[in-house]
Amino acid sequence: MKKHLTLLAAAMLLSLSVFAQADKAKFYIEGQLATPTKSGEPWKLYNIRSQGISFTDNDTIYGHDTDRGVQLVFDHAATTHPQGFGCGMKFYRWHNNSGRWQVDSEVEDAQAAFSQQKVMSIMLVLDCSSSIGKADFVKLKNAAKQFIDVIIDKSSDGNVHIGIVGFNSMRNTRTFDLRPLTKESRKDMFQFIDTLQLNNRTAFYYAINKGLDNIKSYVAKLKVGKDKKYDGNYVIAFTDGYDNDSFDPKIGKAAEGTEHRYFQHVNQRILKEKIGGAPIESYVLAIRGNDVDRNNTEFERVLSSLSHNASGDKFYSLQNFDKLQAAFEEIGTNLINKWQSIYCYIPRGYDGRVRWTIECGDVARKFFMGANASVGKLTYPNKERPNCAMLGIGLDMTFPVTDLISVGGYVELNTSGEVGFAFTPSVMFSFPNNSAILLGLGYRGTDQFHSNGFLMRAAYKLTNPWYITVTYSVGRGNTFMLGAGYTIFGRKID
């Protein structure tokens, strides 16, 4: 019996060690929380520091009360974690008595989401010159559509406004005016892209200029709600050759190089002009078309000079059209990261150190432990002893081997007039909605061997911390037990 108790104690000590995993976190936000002392005052988070996560640099973040708890928002959030914010951020409190971080599984995980308070405009400028060729033109269209889908996947409520300029010659340049991006307008955008046709000439600077004019006139009439802010203007432009058609009587004709007035006019607009009180960022993607010499370094120098963005003025020089869709997706993802915020929730009335950590892929995140109690009946088929009730308390533990499967074990102490134990190796199959099934096959025994036998056990973990268990054993004495358990750690298994 001492061995059984030792095994149970070791399991509990192992579970306690998991609470300290927040100290080893590589991706976290931490701060000191202060509860309001007077009515009407906000909650305050100060002494803020982070690792592996960036956001708008503020000395203090102010929180407000919601039906989900006190909400704190970290703006312009981004992370270097390979899985991003996709699995949420676990909330920890600092316990002074124990001197360690302890997870609070009752608090909703912090989530990164597209900011609902920001409004922005994007203009896609797409080269439709004949040098592209029909097959590659289809790839360009698909890349532009994929960019729109990347954005709408995070924001389909109309806060993002998208327009499109398709160009070859000045005469044939076509514009899809800016409008809110929704599931309905997405269809119109796709239809416009599908109708674009190849033709001669390349009026690249004219197209960018026309796109900026479209943003300017649109934003001048745009009504932004009181709870929202106009946050930015973005031009994503693609071409496969030099501008050979742009002309304006006041500016002059476009030419190769960066010295002529048309280039300088467009470049200065991007650098200095503000629309809706927000600056302009530009991303230029280029592929050397048939009319550009492969050894001509001037081509990249000119076009890269038009890239002015928060990604270090990144310019996309691509070898072929097969790389185009990935480049558009990358730009879309970068913009989403720039616009997203982390929404954190904390219990009301709590003061002290708090921390949110990204733990996807970590054992600490996926480790599961639950305590349970069960009741049932012990029967003797040979009538050698009277049937009786059986009570048990146990501990489930599993460790992840994949994103969906965890392995571990179950230990139990029980009584039916004499003290007994049970042990089963276990496998847990988790589901996207945070429920799970736990299966085990093991052994049940007592000190006097009256109810020893093989044990089969199943448990269903609900989407909340509770789970239910069914146990059946066959041997000298047969048992059937029903139980309920509560998740101590690992409420959410990623």
C-alpha positions as CSV (number, residue, x, y, z in Angstrom):
1,M,0.0,0.0,0.0
2,K,2.9,2.4,0.7
3,K,4.0,2.0,-2.9
4,H,0.6,3.0,-4.1
5,L,0.6,6.1,-1.9
6,T,4.1,7.0,-3.0
7,L,3.0,6.7,-6.7
8,L,0.1,9.1,-6.1
9,A,2.2,11.6,-4.2
10,A,4.9,11.6,-6.9
11,A,2.2,12.3,-9.5
12,M,0.9,15.2,-7.5
13,L,4.4,16.7,-7.0
14,L,4.9,16.4,-10.8
15,S,1.8,18.3,-11.4
16,L,2.8,21.1,-9.0
17,S,6.1,21.6,-11.0
18,V,4.0,22.5,-14.0
19,F,2.8,25.6,-12.4
20,A,6.3,27.1,-12.6
21,Q,6.4,26.8,-16.4
22,A,5.5,30.4,-16.8
23,D,8.9,31.3,-15.4
24,K,10.4,29.6,-18.4
25,A,8.1,31.2,-20.9
26,K,9.8,32.6,-24.0
27,F,6.8,34.6,-25.2
28,Y,5.0,36.7,-22.7
29,I,3.6,40.1,-21.5
30,E,4.0,40.9,-17.9
31,G,3.0,43.9,-15.7
32,Q,1.8,45.1,-12.3
33,L,-2.0,45.5,-12.0
34,A,-3.7,48.2,-9.9
35,T,-7.4,48.1,-9.1
36,P,-9.2,51.5,-9.0
37,T,-9.5,53.1,-5.6
38,K,-12.3,55.5,-6.6
39,S,-15.4,55.1,-8.6
40,G,-14.9,56.0,-12.3
41,E,-11.2,55.4,-12.3
42,P,-9.7,52.8,-14.7
43,W,-7.7,49.7,-14.0
44,K,-4.0,50.3,-14.6
45,L,-1.3,47.9,-15.8
46,Y,2.2,49.4,-15.4
47,N,5.9,48.2,-15.2
48,I,5.1,46.5,-18.4
49,R,7.7,44.3,-20.1
50,S,7.5,41.6,-22.7
51,Q,9.6,39.0,-24.5
52,G,9.0,37.7,-28.0
53,I,5.9,40.0,-28.3
54,S,5.8,43.6,-29.5
55,F,3.1,46.2,-29.3
56,T,2.6,49.9,-29.0
57,D,5.1,51.1,-26.4
58,N,3.1,52.5,-23.5
59,D,4.2,53.0,-19.9
60,T,0.7,52.3,-18.7
61,I,-2.2,50.3,-20.2
62,Y,-5.7,51.3,-19.0
63,G,-8.4,48.7,-18.6
64,H,-12.2,48.9,-18.5
65,D,-14.9,46.6,-17.1
66,T,-16.7,44.3,-19.4
67,D,-19.0,41.3,-19.0
68,R,-16.0,39.1,-19.5
69,G,-13.9,40.8,-16.8
70,V,-11.5,43.7,-17.0
71,Q,-10.3,44.1,-20.5
72,L,-6.8,45.3,-21.4
73,V,-5.8,46.0,-25.0
74,F,-2.3,45.9,-26.4
75,D,-2.3,47.7,-29.8
76,H,-0.3,46.9,-33.0
77,A,0.6,43.5,-31.6
78,A,3.1,41.1,-33.3
79,T,5.1,38.1,-32.2
80,T,8.0,36.0,-33.4
81,H,6.4,32.8,-32.2
82,P,6.2,30.4,-35.1
83,Q,2.5,29.8,-34.5
84,G,1.7,33.4,-33.9
85,F,-1.2,34.2,-31.5
86,G,-3.3,31.3,-32.9
87,C,-3.5,29.3,-29.7
88,G,-4.2,32.2,-27.4
89,M,-2.3,33.4,-24.3
90,K,-2.6,31.8,-20.9
91,F,-3.2,34.0,-17.8
92,Y,-1.0,33.7,-14.8
93,R,-1.0,35.3,-11.4
94,W,2.0,35.8,-9.2
95,H,1.6,34.1,-5.8
96,N,3.8,35.8,-3.2
97,N,3.5,32.9,-0.7
98,S,4.8,30.3,-3.1
99,G,7.0,32.7,-5.0
100,R,6.0,31.4,-8.4
101,W,3.5,32.0,-11.2
102,Q,0.3,30.0,-11.1
103,V,-2.1,29.6,-14.0
104,D,-5.7,30.7,-13.6
105,S,-7.6,28.3,-15.9
106,E,-10.9,30.1,-15.0
107,V,-9.8,33.3,-16.8
108,E,-10.4,33.5,-20.6
109,D,-7.3,33.1,-22.7
110,A,-6.1,36.4,-24.2
111,Q,-6.6,36.5,-28.0
112,A,-5.1,38.5,-30.8
113,A,-7.7,39.9,-33.2
114,F,-8.0,42.5,-35.9
115,S,-8.6,45.8,-34.2
116,Q,-12.2,46.9,-34.6
117,Q,-11.3,50.5,-33.8
118,K,-9.1,51.1,-36.9
119,V,-10.1,52.0,-40.4
120,M,-7.7,51.9,-43.3
121,S,-7.5,52.0,-47.1
122,I,-5.6,49.7,-49.5
123,M,-5.0,50.3,-53.2
124,L,-3.8,47.4,-55.4
125,V,-2.0,48.6,-58.5
126,L,-1.7,45.8,-61.0
127,D,0.4,45.8,-64.2
128,C,-1.6,44.5,-67.2
129,S,1.0,45.0,-69.9
130,S,1.3,42.5,-72.8
131,S,4.8,41.5,-71.8
132,I,3.4,39.5,-68.9
133,G,1.8,36.8,-71.0
134,K,-1.5,35.1,-70.5
135,A,-0.4,32.3,-68.3
136,D,1.5,34.5,-65.9
137,F,-1.3,37.1,-66.0
138,V,-3.6,34.4,-64.5
139,K,-1.0,33.9,-61.7
140,L,-1.0,37.7,-61.0
141,K,-4.8,37.8,-60.8
142,N,-4.8,34.8,-58.4
143,A,-2.2,36.4,-56.2
144,A,-4.3,39.6,-56.0
145,K,-7.3,37.6,-55.0
146,Q,-5.4,35.7,-52.4
147,F,-4.2,39.0,-50.9
148,I,-7.9,40.0,-50.5
149,D,-8.7,36.7,-48.9
150,V,-5.9,37.0,-46.4
151,I,-7.3,40.4,-45.3
152,I,-11.0,39.4,-45.3
153,D,-10.1,36.3,-43.2
154,K,-9.3,38.7,-40.4
155,S,-11.6,41.6,-41.1
156,S,-14.9,41.3,-43.1
157,D,-16.8,44.0,-41.3
158,G,-15.9,46.9,-43.6
159,N,-13.1,48.5,-41.6
160,V,-10.7,47.8,-44.4
161,H,-11.4,49.6,-47.7
162,I,-9.9,48.2,-50.9
163,G,-9.6,49.7,-54.4
164,I,-7.9,48.4,-57.5
165,V,-6.1,50.0,-60.4
166,G,-5.4,47.8,-63.5
167,F,-3.0,49.5,-65.9
168,N,-1.1,49.3,-69.1
169,S,-1.4,52.5,-71.2
170,M,-2.8,55.6,-69.6
171,R,-5.8,55.4,-71.9
172,N,-6.6,51.8,-70.9
173,T,-6.0,52.2,-67.1
174,R,-9.1,51.1,-65.2
175,T,-10.1,51.8,-61.6
176,F,-12.2,49.9,-59.1
177,D,-13.0,52.6,-56.6
178,L,-12.4,52.1,-52.9
179,R,-15.1,50.5,-50.9
180,P,-15.4,48.6,-47.6
181,L,-14.2,45.0,-47.8
182,T,-17.1,42.6,-47.0
183,K,-18.1,39.2,-48.2
184,E,-20.3,40.9,-50.7
185,S,-17.8,43.4,-52.1
186,R,-15.2,40.7,-52.3
187,K,-17.2,39.2,-55.1
188,D,-17.2,42.5,-57.0
189,M,-13.5,42.9,-56.5
190,F,-12.8,39.4,-57.9
191,Q,-15.1,40.1,-60.8
192,F,-13.2,43.3,-61.6
193,I,-9.9,41.5,-61.5
194,D,-11.2,38.8,-63.8
195,T,-12.2,41.4,-66.4
196,L,-8.7,43.0,-66.6
197,Q,-7.1,42.5,-70.0
198,L,-3.5,42.6,-71.3
199,N,-2.4,45.4,-73.7
200,N,0.6,47.4,-74.7
201,R,2.5,50.1,-72.8
202,T,3.2,50.6,-69.1
203,A,1.9,53.7,-67.3
204,F,3.2,52.6,-63.8
205,Y,3.6,56.1,-62.2
206,Y,0.4,57.3,-63.6
207,A,-1.4,54.3,-62.1
208,I,0.1,54.9,-58.6
209,N,-0.8,58.6,-58.9
210,K,-4.3,57.7,-59.9
211,G,-4.6,55.3,-57.0
212,L,-3.5,57.9,-54.5
213,D,-6.0,60.4,-55.9
214,N,-8.7,57.8,-55.5
215,I,-7.8,57.2,-51.9
216,K,-7.7,61.0,-51.2
217,S,-11.1,61.7,-52.7
218,Y,-12.7,58.7,-51.0
219,V,-11.3,59.4,-47.5
220,A,-12.4,63.0,-47.8
221,K,-16.0,61.8,-47.8
222,L,-15.5,58.9,-45.5
223,K,-17.3,59.0,-42.1
224,V,-15.4,57.4,-39.3
225,G,-17.3,56.6,-36.1
226,K,-16.4,58.3,-32.8
227,D,-15.1,55.0,-31.4
228,K,-12.8,54.5,-34.5
229,K,-9.7,55.9,-35.9
230,Y,-8.5,56.3,-39.5
231,D,-5.2,54.4,-39.2
232,G,-3.4,54.2,-42.6
233,N,-3.1,54.3,-46.4
234,Y,-1.4,51.5,-48.3
235,V,-0.4,51.0,-51.9
236,I,0.6,47.5,-53.1
237,A,1.9,47.9,-56.6
238,F,3.2,45.3,-59.1
239,T,5.0,45.8,-62.5
240,D,7.2,43.8,-64.8
241,G,8.9,46.7,-66.6
242,Y,9.8,50.4,-66.8
243,D,7.2,53.1,-67.1
244,N,7.0,54.1,-70.8
245,D,3.7,55.8,-71.0
246,S,3.0,58.1,-68.0
247,F,2.7,61.8,-69.0
248,D,1.4,64.9,-67.3
249,P,1.7,68.4,-68.8
250,K,2.7,69.9,-65.4
251,I,5.0,67.1,-64.5
252,G,6.4,65.8,-67.8
253,K,7.0,62.4,-69.3
254,A,8.2,59.3,-67.4
255,A,11.7,58.0,-68.1
256,E,14.1,55.5,-66.8
257,G,15.9,56.4,-63.6
258,T,14.9,58.4,-60.5
259,E,15.9,61.8,-61.6
260,H,13.0,62.7,-63.8
261,R,10.1,64.7,-62.4
262,Y,7.3,62.2,-62.7
263,F,9.2,59.6,-60.5
264,Q,10.0,62.3,-58.0
265,H,6.4,63.6,-57.9
266,V,5.1,60.1,-57.1
267,N,7.9,59.3,-54.6
268,Q,7.3,62.6,-52.7
269,R,3.6,62.0,-52.5
270,I,4.2,58.6,-50.8
271,L,6.9,60.0,-48.5
272,K,5.2,63.3,-47.4
273,E,1.5,63.3,-48.1
274,K,-1.0,62.4,-45.4
275,I,-4.5,61.3,-46.2
276,G,-7.1,61.3,-43.4
277,G,-4.3,62.4,-41.1
278,A,-2.4,59.1,-41.7
279,P,0.8,58.5,-43.7
280,I,1.1,56.5,-46.9
281,E,3.0,53.2,-47.0
282,S,3.9,51.5,-50.2
283,Y,5.0,48.0,-51.2
284,V,6.4,47.4,-54.6
285,L,6.7,44.0,-56.2
286,A,8.6,43.6,-59.5
287,I,9.6,40.9,-62.0
288,R,11.9,41.6,-64.9
289,G,9.8,41.4,-68.0
290,N,11.0,40.8,-71.6
291,D,11.9,44.5,-72.1
292,V,14.3,44.6,-69.1
293,D,17.9,43.4,-69.4
294,R,18.7,40.8,-66.9
295,N,22.0,42.6,-66.1
296,N,20.2,45.9,-65.6
297,T,20.6,46.8,-61.9
298,E,18.9,50.2,-62.5
299,F,15.5,48.5,-62.7
300,E,15.6,47.3,-59.1
301,R,17.1,50.5,-57.8
302,V,14.3,52.6,-59.3
303,L,11.5,50.5,-58.1
304,S,12.9,49.8,-54.7
305,S,13.1,53.6,-54.2
306,L,9.3,53.6,-54.3
307,S,8.9,51.1,-51.4
308,H,8.3,52.9,-48.2
309,N,6.8,50.7,-45.5
310,A,7.0,49.6,-41.9
311,S,8.8,46.4,-42.9
312,G,12.0,48.3,-43.4
313,D,11.0,49.7,-46.8
314,K,10.9,46.1,-48.1
315,F,11.0,45.7,-51.8
316,Y,10.0,42.4,-53.5
317,S,12.2,41.5,-56.4
318,L,10.9,38.2,-57.7
319,Q,12.4,35.7,-60.1
320,N,9.2,34.5,-61.6
321,F,5.4,34.6,-61.3
322,D,5.3,31.4,-59.3
323,K,6.7,33.5,-56.4
324,L,4.1,36.2,-56.7
325,Q,1.3,34.7,-54.6
326,A,3.5,34.0,-51.6
327,A,4.8,37.6,-51.7
328,F,1.2,39.0,-51.8
329,E,0.3,36.7,-48.9
330,E,3.3,37.9,-46.9
331,I,2.4,41.6,-47.4
332,G,-1.2,40.8,-46.3
333,T,0.0,39.0,-43.2
334,N,2.3,41.8,-42.3
335,L,-0.5,44.3,-42.6
336,I,-2.7,42.1,-40.4
337,N,0.0,41.9,-37.8
338,K,0.3,45.6,-37.9
339,W,-3.4,46.1,-37.3
340,Q,-4.1,43.4,-34.8
341,S,-4.4,43.9,-31.0
342,I,-4.2,41.5,-28.1
343,Y,-7.4,41.5,-25.9
344,C,-6.6,40.3,-22.4
345,Y,-9.0,39.7,-19.5
346,I,-8.4,39.6,-15.8
347,P,-10.6,39.0,-12.7
348,R,-12.1,42.1,-11.1
349,G,-10.6,43.1,-7.8
350,Y,-7.2,41.6,-8.3
351,D,-4.0,43.5,-7.6
352,G,-0.5,42.3,-8.2
353,R,1.8,40.9,-10.9
354,V,0.1,39.3,-13.9
355,R,1.4,37.6,-17.0
356,W,0.1,36.3,-20.3
357,T,2.1,33.6,-22.1
358,I,2.0,31.9,-25.5
359,E,2.5,28.2,-24.9
360,C,1.5,26.4,-28.0
361,G,3.8,23.6,-28.7
362,D,5.0,23.6,-25.1
363,V,4.5,20.6,-22.7
364,A,3.4,23.1,-20.0
365,R,0.6,24.2,-22.3
366,K,-0.6,20.7,-23.3
367,F,0.0,18.9,-20.0
368,F,-3.3,17.8,-18.6
369,M,-4.2,16.9,-15.0
370,G,-7.6,16.3,-13.5
371,A,-8.8,15.1,-10.1
372,N,-12.0,13.0,-9.9
373,A,-14.2,11.1,-7.6
374,S,-16.4,8.1,-8.5
375,V,-19.0,5.8,-6.9
376,G,-20.2,2.4,-7.9
377,K,-20.9,-1.2,-7.0
378,L,-18.6,-4.2,-6.4
379,T,-20.3,-7.6,-7.2
380,Y,-19.0,-11.1,-6.7
381,P,-20.2,-13.5,-9.4
382,N,-19.5,-16.6,-7.3
383,K,-21.3,-15.1,-4.3
384,E,-18.3,-15.7,-2.1
385,R,-18.7,-12.2,-0.5
386,P,-21.7,-9.9,-0.3
387,N,-22.0,-7.2,-2.9
388,C,-21.1,-3.7,-1.7
389,A,-20.6,-0.1,-2.7
390,M,-17.2,1.2,-3.8
391,L,-15.9,4.8,-3.6
392,G,-12.8,6.1,-5.3
393,I,-10.7,9.2,-5.8
394,G,-8.2,9.5,-8.5
395,L,-5.8,11.6,-10.6
396,D,-5.6,11.7,-14.5
397,M,-2.4,13.0,-16.2
398,T,-1.4,13.1,-19.8
399,F,1.5,14.5,-21.8
400,P,1.3,15.5,-25.5
401,V,2.8,13.4,-28.3
402,T,1.1,15.3,-31.1
403,D,-1.3,18.2,-31.3
404,L,-4.3,15.9,-30.9
405,I,-3.0,12.9,-28.9
406,S,-1.6,12.8,-25.3
407,V,-0.5,9.8,-23.3
408,G,-0.3,9.3,-19.6
409,G,-2.0,7.4,-16.8
410,Y,-4.6,7.2,-14.1
411,V,-4.1,6.4,-10.4
412,E,-6.8,5.8,-7.9
413,L,-7.3,5.0,-4.3
414,N,-10.6,3.3,-3.4
415,T,-12.5,1.6,-0.7
416,S,-15.2,-1.1,-0.6
417,G,-14.7,-2.2,3.0
418,E,-11.0,-2.8,2.3
419,V,-8.5,-0.3,0.8
420,G,-7.7,-0.8,-2.9
421,F,-6.0,0.9,-5.8
422,A,-6.3,1.2,-9.6
423,F,-3.8,2.1,-12.3
424,T,-4.3,2.5,-16.1
425,P,-2.1,3.8,-18.9
426,S,-4.2,6.3,-20.8
427,V,-4.5,8.0,-24.2
428,M,-6.3,11.3,-24.7
429,F,-7.8,12.3,-28.0
430,S,-8.5,16.1,-28.0
431,F,-10.8,18.0,-30.4
432,P,-10.7,21.5,-31.8
433,N,-13.6,22.6,-29.6
434,N,-11.5,21.8,-26.5
435,S,-13.4,18.6,-25.6
436,A,-11.5,15.3,-25.4
437,I,-12.0,11.5,-24.9
438,L,-9.7,9.7,-22.5
439,L,-9.4,5.9,-22.7
440,G,-7.5,3.5,-20.4
441,L,-6.9,-0.2,-19.8
442,G,-5.2,-1.3,-16.6
443,Y,-5.4,-3.1,-13.3
444,R,-7.5,-2.8,-10.1
445,G,-6.5,-4.5,-6.9
446,T,-6.8,-4.6,-3.1
447,D,-4.4,-5.5,-0.3
448,Q,-6.3,-8.8,0.2
449,F,-6.9,-9.5,-3.5
450,H,-10.7,-9.8,-3.2
451,S,-11.5,-7.6,-6.2
452,N,-8.4,-7.7,-8.3
453,G,-8.9,-7.7,-12.0
454,F,-8.5,-6.0,-15.4
455,L,-9.9,-2.5,-15.5
456,M,-11.4,-0.5,-18.5
457,R,-12.0,3.2,-18.2
458,A,-13.3,6.0,-20.4
459,A,-13.7,9.7,-19.7
460,Y,-15.2,12.5,-21.7
461,K,-13.8,16.0,-21.1
462,L,-16.4,18.7,-21.7
463,T,-15.5,22.1,-23.3
464,N,-15.5,23.5,-19.7
465,P,-13.1,22.2,-17.0
466,W,-15.4,19.3,-16.0
467,Y,-15.2,15.7,-17.3
468,I,-17.2,12.5,-16.6
469,T,-15.9,9.0,-16.2
470,V,-17.1,5.4,-16.6
471,T,-15.0,2.5,-15.1
472,Y,-15.6,-1.2,-15.4
473,S,-13.4,-4.0,-14.1
474,V,-13.6,-7.8,-14.4
475,G,-11.9,-10.3,-12.1
476,R,-12.7,-12.1,-8.9
477,G,-15.0,-9.2,-8.2
478,N,-16.6,-7.0,-10.9
479,T,-17.0,-3.3,-10.5
480,F,-18.9,-0.6,-12.3
481,M,-18.4,3.0,-11.3
482,L,-19.5,6.4,-12.5
483,G,-17.6,9.6,-11.7
484,A,-16.9,13.3,-12.3
485,G,-13.7,15.1,-12.5
486,Y,-12.4,18.7,-12.6
487,T,-9.4,19.9,-14.7
488,I,-6.7,21.2,-12.4
489,F,-4.3,22.1,-15.3
490,G,-4.6,22.0,-19.0
491,R,-8.1,23.2,-19.3
492,K,-7.3,24.0,-22.9
493,I,-5.3,21.4,-24.8
494,D,-3.9,22.8,-28.1
